Amino acid sequence: MMHAQVVRPDRYGDPAVAFQHELVATPPIGRDEVLIAVMAAGINYNNVWAARGCPVDQVRTRQKRGETEDFHIGGSDASGIVYAVGEDVTHLSIGDEVVIHPGVWDADDPWVQSGKDPMIAPSAKIWGYDTNYGSFAQFARAQAHQVLPKAEHLSWEEAAAPTLVGTTAYRMLHGWQGNTVHDGDLVLVWGGSGGLGTQACQLVRLAGGRAVAVVSDDERGTYAIKFGAIGYLNRREFGHWGVPPLVDDAAGQKEWSAGARAFGKRLWEITGAREDPAIVFEHPGAATIPTSIFLCRPGGMVVICAGTSGFDAMVDLRYHWTRQKRLQGSHGTNDEQAIAYNDLVRAGKIDPCVGRVLGFDEVGAAHATMGRGEDVFGNTTILVGASVPGLGRRKD
């Protein structure tokens, strides 16, 4: 048996209630799987959705695939120690200190077997969201290819913080041929002070680009600059967010366009040139996609990995097709991208940006805070098997 933070369908809703501390059976592992004794776990928005049971009821979805568990143990970031390995696993040993990347797929999937990007395969999933037995427990089950060496210079809680957001950001910025970040590129990063945004700003800087963060106040802007942004825009100074008026509403269109242009002009002031972003790094979705498409330079890319403000995004196709812009969905990571990102972390070139370190029984409260949009300074981590002084204090 093991301790776990468990979500059950009859508790779906507020994450503070949905997650409950329970004792459950430790999962068995397959021939190509690994059991990790979890030291620390990272908090990500995907398990806000899992706790709500919306937009996907993960428990019911897995039961339809034939899995028997009537609960969900989430968590898509972990640092820990290899506790057991399947009989086909040769590159890992019991006692190895590791982190886990979130890309999961079936090795015998024909798409994967053909050599194509496994994260686009029909069997691709996000570990600890689409799969059970993630990092919010004493033990986590993972496919062996997900397991990577932990950076020796990082503490358990630091190592647990950035892998999902960092590998996601790496794929968004480096994974889409024709629109990867290059030296000198301007990149607009929404949510630049959060876990995903701080990783993006650092990756842009390492590639020789210039990141400008979008944040909700000056304190968050200063935080984004600390981790690589050259400047920031305060979105609260503008009011044109959401779905624009229809094209036949001339007055409404004029008002919305004036707001979007003012936002773009502020970006020019930060860069010192009339320059539009080569890449817009998106995840809010509904509230911001119209502006992102409007601002992106001709031939540039808006790349999006989530929809935290809503899924019903509006694109004005006049600005899309005539200026030949790209709206690219991006999800998870493949092994190559995860290894490349983890190598940067291990080399000390990426800061994990730990904002808060919390205790095991604060998993639900941490997701509730994130769901309300209050957790915007870097990454939040949960101690599982590890303990550190200063528990719960923000790290500046």
Secondary structure, DSSP 8 states (H G I E B T S, - for coil): -EEEEEE-GGG-S-HHHHEEEEEE------TTEEEEEEEEEE--THHHHHHHT-S--HHHHHHHTT---SSB---S-EEEEEEEE-TT--S--TT-EEEE--EE--TT-HHHHTTS-GGGSTT-EETTTTSSS-SSBSEEEEEGGGEEE--TTS-HHHHHSSHHHHHHHHHHHHSSTTS---TT-EEEEETTTBHHHHHHHHHHHHTT-EEEEEESSHHHHHHHHHTTEEEEEEGGG----SS---TT-HHHHHHHHHHHHHHHHHHHHHHTSS---SEEEE-S-TTTHHHHHHHS-TT-EEEES--TT-S-----HHHHHTTT-EEEE--S--HHHHHHHHHHHHTT-S---EEEEE-GGGHHHHHHHHHTT---SBEEEEESS---SSTT----
